[in-house]
């Protein structure tokens, strides 16, 4: 479906519903009605679980939250090796 910018401004809610239903909406501009934009649905975002949540029996090591050593910090920031 092609619509002018004016039509898109006055019927935006309706056009968004049509796009969500799978219809392609092309917005045109000028006397020659050149296509300039498209309204299309976006894919819903999926929440990906963190690695720890993949295995409910996973246990962090005893010192996981301890501060890093100077050597570990250098490696972390790329100053080591």
N, C-alpha and C positions, 0 to 999 in steps of 0.2 A: 504494500500500500504506500503510495506517495502522497505527502502532504506538504503544503507550503509552511514557511516559518510562522506566518500569521495563524494558520489552522492549528499548528502544533502548540502555539501559545494559548489558544483558546480552548483546545481539547486535550491538554496534556494528560490528565488523569485517565481519560478514555483510551488514549493511545498507549499509555503504559500498561493498562489492563490487556489490551490487544497483544502487545509485545509479550507479556507474561504468558499469554495463551498460545504463543508460538508464531504469531504473525510478524513479518518483518515490516518495520516502519521506516521509510526513507523520508528525510526532510529535505525539501528543495528550496532554492533561493533564486531570485532574479526572474526576469521576463522569460528567459529560456529554461527556467526551472531546473537548474543544474543541481544534482544531488550533492549535499554538503554534510549530512550527518545521518546516523542510523540509530534508532532506538531498538535495543534488544535486551532480553533478560540476561542477568548474570547468573552464573552457577552458584548455588548456595555454598557457603563456606562450610567445610567440615572441620570439626575440632579433632585434631590428632592428639592422642594421649602421649604424655612423656614416656620415655623408655621405662622408667620405674613402674609405671602403671600397667605395663604390658604383663609383668609377672608379679602377681599379688604377694608372692612369697619372698620377693627380693628383700634382702636386708643390707643396709649400708654398712660399710666397715666402721669399726670403732672410732678411728681417727678422721673420718670423712670431713667433719666440720672444723678440724684443727687448722690453724694458720699454716700456709705453705712455707717451706724452708727457703732460704735465699736462693739455692740452686733451682728449686722448683719454680720460683718466681721468675728467674732469668729465662728458664725454658718457656714458661708461659708467655712472657712478653717478647720472646724471640731473640733474646740477647745471648743465649747459650749455644751449645753445640760445638 
